[in-house]
């Protein structure tokens, strides 16, 4: 079953609103957490951590499955993993978005072996995966009570963290920790930084902080280190989740460096928690329209709907396997200019894996920077007329 089938089966409240872009929902908001340090600790407004903590604090679940940093003691070990958290303090400690590959098998096994009520939070494909597991595993179905999602642009390979750290002076095999979303006072929320920690040549711990712009890989539109599966995803807003949080990339919120969320609520119990939080002054939330929420993720939706249709068409033309999606394979909805943009963007993402692997093997960061320079320049030259073309179309 696809996202539409799963959400129709799950979200049946009479007040449910249908929207093909953001999924079925009861209410949509923009804002942040006002209580405690949730917002300060978070990548944006803190609502993801707050919802997990509320479920625990109100006794609605016994534990939450979320992602935590791993204490790395040797090179090559993963920096993050899914874990089981049974306290509000644990949830707070695991705040922040991690652009890093993780997997669910360990926590699913834990859930099956340990009776209780669980919630999980993850990107849309992980939310969908948990529901699909629950459909075939009655133990998981009985114990999984809530699923929360994070708006997703795409998943990155571990090389993304290594490339950022390497550009900040910490070699890939010396990286021990990374904060992908360091807030910088006086800058718009969208212009965040990165903080990397690792070991120098003498084995001493060092930490470097720098704004993300100017770092190769930091431009999300380039799609460097993107997993290939993400090129065939059509769910930006976690449509199968009971609630979804994301960055409020809207002009009214972006000037505040502390960050803000968009929130899509689909479950009546979670809606009551949110409404109580607003009434008690613990949350600052403005009602948003579905159009507002979609606008906050406009680029992602274009890439996963219009762009996906074209990528499906390209894959079918090559005779290669690809998953069945809700959008149809076609190319006639895009003019030749935009078709080329999507071809180049797809190529950037896939080339970056091999180019970085070769640079890592040679030990020369400059190999990665120089070998990606040409493909990125070609893409950027194509993007300039395409942006002008879209603007002219809007004016007409």
Secondary structure as GFF3:
##gff-version 3
##sequence-region A 1 396
A	DSSP	alpha_helix	3	10	.	.	.	ID=ss1
A	DSSP	beta_strand	27	33	.	.	.	ID=ss2
A	DSSP	alpha_helix	38	41	.	.	.	ID=ss3
A	DSSP	alpha_helix	47	57	.	.	.	ID=ss4
A	DSSP	beta_strand	63	69	.	.	.	ID=ss5
A	DSSP	beta_strand	80	85	.	.	.	ID=ss6
A	DSSP	alpha_helix	88	93	.	.	.	ID=ss7
A	DSSP	alpha_helix	105	113	.	.	.	ID=ss8
A	DSSP	beta_strand	118	123	.	.	.	ID=ss9
A	DSSP	alpha_helix	124	136	.	.	.	ID=ss10
A	DSSP	alpha_helix	138	143	.	.	.	ID=ss11
A	DSSP	beta_strand	144	150	.	.	.	ID=ss12
A	DSSP	alpha_helix	159	167	.	.	.	ID=ss13
A	DSSP	three_ten_helix	172	174	.	.	.	ID=ss14
A	DSSP	beta_strand	175	182	.	.	.	ID=ss15
A	DSSP	beta_strand	193	199	.	.	.	ID=ss16
A	DSSP	beta_strand	205	211	.	.	.	ID=ss17
A	DSSP	three_ten_helix	220	222	.	.	.	ID=ss18
A	DSSP	three_ten_helix	228	232	.	.	.	ID=ss19
A	DSSP	beta_strand	243	247	.	.	.	ID=ss20
A	DSSP	alpha_helix	251	254	.	.	.	ID=ss21
A	DSSP	beta_strand	261	265	.	.	.	ID=ss22
A	DSSP	alpha_helix	268	279	.	.	.	ID=ss23
A	DSSP	beta_strand	283	287	.	.	.	ID=ss24
A	DSSP	alpha_helix	290	296	.	.	.	ID=ss25
A	DSSP	alpha_helix	298	304	.	.	.	ID=ss26
A	DSSP	alpha_helix	306	318	.	.	.	ID=ss27
A	DSSP	alpha_helix	336	362	.	.	.	ID=ss28
A	DSSP	alpha_helix	365	395	.	.	.	ID=ss29
###
